[in-house]
Amino acid sequence: MKQTENYTYATVPTQFVEANGITFAYRSYGKTGGIPIIYFNHLAANLDNCDPRIMDGIALHRQIISFDYRGIGATTGKQGNSIAMMAKDAIAFIHALGYHKVDVLAFSLGGFVTNEALLLEPQLFNKIILAGTGPRGGAGISDVVGKTYIDMLKGYLTFRDPKFYLFFTKTKNGKDAAHQFLKRLKERTENRDTETKVSAFLAQLNAIKAWGKEQPADLSVFKMPVFIANGDDDRMVPTPNSYDMAKRFPNEEIVIYPDAGHGGIFQNHEDFVKRALEFLNK
């Protein structure tokens, strides 16, 4: 694996590694040495959907690695039809990079995948950050499909990226943050990732819907430190799920950003990066 300490997220090269019969596309950069941070991305997100301000802010102090799930972006294979399958792939990817202990920063769907990965191999994970996400069987998680379709239609009718509606509130602060976030996602102008296929997007939606209806897992058995973050008005993965997870994990911290939605960490990226690094480096 190449050492890429002098890059930004807009310039870091995409690399590839074989695991679980899949060729995974990933980007790795930042301050090497110590435990790396693996970024678990959101629904239908390829590598270009990571917020450069969060990635670069963390990379100044730690090594951070983003990757495409099976069938997403430049990663090969057919998108898995369950969250558990995605978790198995993620673990295989981490081991293929040669790591036996990692920290995790997971957003939205990434948090669901992390929940399942904890059940499969808890000893692999040192510290966990869960943002804009919830536990298996959490309230309203199975409704993500309907809300996504509604906001995709809004985006189509208004010529806007659906994330403008899905990730942010309708307040002035939310709309301003949405514009800034979507602009940041375009900073990488060369060697961008492959667009996500509609079939892969639909498979992920179906996996989320099924996972949201499954029986909750016992999170009290996981003793590693967990940091939970969200906005106070998350309509994709309703904010009460963040409080629910905080009650279930025995060693947790939580921050809920006011006047913020699903993408609260993007709207408040400066504060979030500061809190995340403090948590990870304790």
Buried (B, 14 or more C-beta within 10 A) or exposed (E): EEEBEEBEBBBBEBBEBEBBEBBBBBBBBBEEEEBBBBBBBBBBBBBBBBBBBBBBBBBEBBBBBBBBBBBBBBBBBEBBEBBBBBBBBBBBBBBBBEBEEBBBBBBBBBBBBBBBBBBEBEEBBBBBBBBBBBBBBBBBBBBBBEBBEBBBEBBEEEEBBBBBBBBBBEEEBBEEBBEBBBEBBEBBEEEBBBEBBEEBBEBBBBBBBBBBEBEEBEBEEBEBBBBBBBBBBBBBBBBBBBBBBBEBBEEBBBBBBEBBBBBBBBBBBEBBBEBBBEBBEE
